[in-house]
Amino acid sequence: MLKYLLLTKPNKNYKMNTVENILERISNAKQLDFGTIFSDSIELFKKTWLQGFLLQIITILIMLPLIMVIYIPIFTMILAQSENGYMDPDPFSGFFEGMSILYILFIVVAIFALTTLSFVLNAGFFRIMKKLDFNETVATADLFYFFKAKYFNTTFLLMLATIGIAICAALLCYLPIFYVMVPLSFFTLVFAFNPEMSVGDIVKVSFKLGNKKWLLAFGLIIVSSILAQIVGMLMCFVGVLFTAPFVYHPTYIIYKEVIGFEENSNTEIIE
């Protein structure tokens, strides 16, 4: 029987990345080489380092207001006490007793909101990463691609799912944290390239991919995180702002090799 490949552009009316199609591709995924993935990550990082740096700066700028709101009242009380020449614990006790519930609630809500914003920014960064990987034009505004009302419910529910899974893993003597950290790391990726999926499908695909490539992904995440921190500290610590986003690249390469992208896929016909 004659076999041949016919390369064509995918039909725009054909939805290639259905959940069933993606799950099938994950099940039939080829073996991936640690060294190759790591090398490809470094090559891609050479293209994305500037956008990664902007991601870190924007994230810090978003966090600054919360940090100021949380710590300014405390610092103000400390300064007021220092002017008197001694530290009286009574004002601090009264502050935390009177504001404990509201203060803790505010911090929890604020942290949740910031985590959601970080999630959305990271999803935008993955889109930029993909564009640069395929030599497409990018703009800084692409980081804010998912800052749209139609994505609010999905991102909100995904963050609730992430927190719920992490809490359950922590309650089980923390060891399951090492397992779930890999599937959780794919949440943003799956959402970034399949924002039309339901939350349940995103979770299902992420865990399927995480289970399939758990050891590879776990090793790459650990090695890339350590390398990013070491290189960043060697660059007078400020370099961490440039190197920290490197940890996102290996998981992106794994997603690319296992699932791929609809608009960059070719149709394979075999006879």
Buried (B, 14 or more C-beta within 10 A) or exposed (E): EEEEEEEEEBEEEEEBBEBEEBBEBBEEBEEBEEEEBBEBBEEBBEBBBEBBBBBBEBBEEBBEEBEEEBEEEEEEBBEEBEEEEEEEEEEBEEBEEEEEEEBEEBEEEBBBBBEBBBBBBBBBBBBBBBBBBEEEEBEEEBBEBBBEEEBEEBBBBBBEBBEEBBEEBEEEEEEBBEBBBBBBBBBBBBBBBBBEBEBEBBBBBBBBBBEBBBEBBBBBBEBBBEBBBEBBEEEEEEBBBBBBBBBBBBBBBBBBBBBBBBEEEEEEEEE
